[in-house]
Amino acid sequence: MQPARLNTTFAALADPTRRAILARLALGEASVSELAEPFAMSLPAISKHLRVLQRAGLIARGRDAQRRPCRLVAAPLQDVSEWTEHYRHLWEQRFDRLDDYLRDLQGKK
């Protein structure tokens, strides 16, 4: 897992519009106009969000005659999942120790 790639992925995921676009693409391919429908923004603004997602490797754009469908690419999300999983284990261990400590305090009362 490359730190630069992880940074780019997190930066792309930081925006709620881009996360909503990814959620829509998790359901299947969509055109730019289909992705723009739920948002009160222009097609050029949506296109900027799509470029950020594409640079992060989170989406791929194809060509189907006149249509340019976008699709989700899950590999960078897997990197994020693996990175956060390490910290989840760390926090679980700390919470387990805190539970033990609190039980000891309650037992001493």
N, C-alpha and C positions, 0 to 999 in steps of 0.2 A: 504494500500500500504506500503510494508516494505521497508525501506531505503536500506537495503543490496541487496534486489532483484532489486530495481531500479538502484543501482550502477552497479550491474552485467549486467543488460540489456544495460545501457548506454555504458559500457566498450565493450560489444559485438558489439554494433552498431557503435562504433568509427572507425572501419576498413571498408574501401570502398569495399573490397572483400567480407566481410561478409554481407554488405548491398546488394551487387549485388546477392549474393546467396539467401538472403531472398526475393528479388524481383523476382527471378526465381521461388522460391517455392510458391510465391503468385499465380502463374499460375497453380500449381498442383504439385503432388509428382514427385520426380526425384531421380535417383540413384546417387551415388558418382561420377561415371564416366560421367554421364550427366551433373552434376553440374560443373565438372572440365573442360569440353570442351572449354568454352570461355576464360579460363585463361592460361597464359603461366607459369604454375607451376605444380609441381609433384602431384600425387595423395596423398602421405603422407602430403604434405603441405595443400591441400584442406581438408584432414581429420582432421588436427589440427584446421582449421577454423570451421569445423563442430562440433568438440568437444566443442569449446568455445560457439558456438550457442546453443548446447545441454545443457551445464551447465547453461546457462542463461535461459533455458526453452523456447527458441524461435523456436526450431525444435524438432521433435520426429523422431526416426528411427524405422522402422518396419522390419519385415522379411517376405519375400514372396519367398519361395523356396530358390534359390541361390541369389536372388536380395534383397538388403537392402535399400528400398526406404526411402527417407527423406520427411517430410512434415512440413509445417509451423504451429506453435502454436501461435495464435494471442494474448493470454491473457497478456503476458508481454508488448506487444505493446499497449494494452489498458491502462495499468498502466502508460506508458510514455505519452500517449495522455491525460489522466486525469491530470497528473502532469503539462504538458505544457499548458493545457487549463487554469489552474489557473493563470499562468503568462501572458497568452494572454489577459485575462480580465484586469489584472493590467496595462499592457502596453497600451491597448486601452483607458482606463480611463486617463492615463497620456497624451496620444496624444490628446484626446478630450480637456483636460485642456490647452494644448499647443496651439491648434487651437483657443480656446477662447481667450487666451492671445494675440496671433498674430492678431486676429480680433480687439481687443481693441487697440492695438498699431497702426494698420492701420487707425482706426477711429479717433485717436487723431492727425493724420497728417494733 
